[in-house]
Amino acid sequence: MEISFIGWIHTILGTLAIFVAVFIIATKGFISANNLLGRFYLIATVITAGTALMLYKNGGFNLAHLLAIFTLI
């Protein structure tokens, strides 16, 4: 199965957000929007959740889409 452009954006930004979050928590103990990495994490997480709502190759709305909605809220 081929991955879509939105799928690539979702996967790459989501993976980067996880690595950045682990790095920030390991070095500072918490994530803050007051620095560049913290802002990147927040923006990447919002984009990842938003693009998750556009992915429907595994059949309609599912638990992953619900998690994306809760993340955006």
Residue pairs with C-beta under 8 A, 6 or more apart in sequence:
1 57
3 11
4 55
4 57
6 51
6 54
6 55
7 51
7 55
7 57
9 47
9 51
10 48
10 51
10 52
10 54
10 55
13 44
13 47
13 48
13 51
14 44
14 48
16 40
16 44
17 40
17 41
17 44
17 45
17 48
20 37
20 40
20 41
20 44
21 31
21 41
23 37
24 30
24 31
24 37
24 38
24 41
25 31
31 38
31 41
31 42
32 38
33 39
33 42
45 71
46 71
46 72
49 67
49 68
49 69
49 71
49 72
50 68
50 72
52 64
52 65
52 67
52 68
53 65
53 68
53 69
